[in-house]
Every structure is written in structure tokens, then in C-alpha cells.
Amino acid sequence: MGLMKTTVEISDSLLQEARDVAAREGLTLRTLIERGLHRVIDEVTRGSPFKLRHASFSGSGRQTEFQDAAWEQVRDAIYRGRGG
């Protein structure tokens, strides 16, 4: 594998954040930058798969009145009084 030296201009704050992450993870700045570049190149060339964000909420399920209700009953209750 050949190595090439290059100069890249990035903001001071981004560089400091990258240095902090590298130090925290026990990596060199070079390794962190290479990992980031590999990740971006993979996403661009393969297209990143869709990831559904975690959107669950705390609770114990449906309210008592809707425990055994069909979706149509729940939907009707949601839209009740909105006119139509």
C-alpha cells in the first residue's frame, strides 16, 4: 500500500474535536480520518441502507377502551369531531 502526504484545510474546531475523539478512542488522527473517509466512500458507492430510527415510547400499550379494538375503531376515535 502506497502512502501519500497531503494537506487538507479544515476548521480548527473540527480538528480539535477529531483529535479529542482519536485520543479518547486510542487512535491516531490519521486512523480516524481514514476510517471516516472509508465510511463516506462506502456510503456513496454502495448507497447506505435505510435505517428506521428508534421511535418507541414508554407505556403499556393501548388504552383500556381500545385494548381489543380493530384499527378502524381506533382511527374513527382519532378523527371523531374533526369534521369531514
FENGI-V616235 format. One record per backbone hydrogen bond with DSSP energy under -0.5 kcal/mol. NH is the residue of the N-H (numbers start at 1). CO is the residue of the C=O. E is the energy in kcal/mol with one decimal. If there is no record, write none. Layout:
# FENGI-V616235
nh=NH co=CO e=E
nh=NH co=CO e=E
This chain:
# FENGI-V616235
nh=10 co=8 e=-0.6
nh=15 co=11 e=-2.3
nh=16 co=12 e=-2.4
nh=17 co=13 e=-2.2
nh=18 co=14 e=-2.6
nh=19 co=15 e=-2.6
nh=20 co=16 e=-2.5
nh=21 co=17 e=-2.4
nh=22 co=18 e=-2.7
nh=23 co=19 e=-2.5
nh=24 co=20 e=-2.5
nh=25 co=21 e=-2.4
nh=26 co=22 e=-0.7
nh=26 co=23 e=-0.7
nh=27 co=22 e=-3.2
nh=32 co=28 e=-2.2
nh=33 co=29 e=-2.6
nh=34 co=30 e=-2.7
nh=35 co=31 e=-2.6
nh=36 co=32 e=-2.2
nh=37 co=33 e=-2.6
nh=38 co=34 e=-2.7
nh=39 co=35 e=-2.4
nh=40 co=36 e=-2.3
nh=41 co=37 e=-2.7
nh=42 co=38 e=-2.6
nh=43 co=39 e=-2.2
nh=44 co=40 e=-2.4
nh=45 co=41 e=-2.6
nh=46 co=42 e=-2.6
nh=47 co=43 e=-1.6
nh=55 co=53 e=-0.6
nh=66 co=63 e=-1.9
nh=67 co=64 e=-1.4
nh=69 co=66 e=-1.1
nh=73 co=70 e=-0.7
nh=74 co=70 e=-1.8
nh=75 co=71 e=-3.2
nh=76 co=72 e=-2.5
nh=77 co=73 e=-1.9
nh=78 co=74 e=-2.1
nh=79 co=75 e=-2.0
nh=80 co=76 e=-0.8
nh=82 co=79 e=-1.9
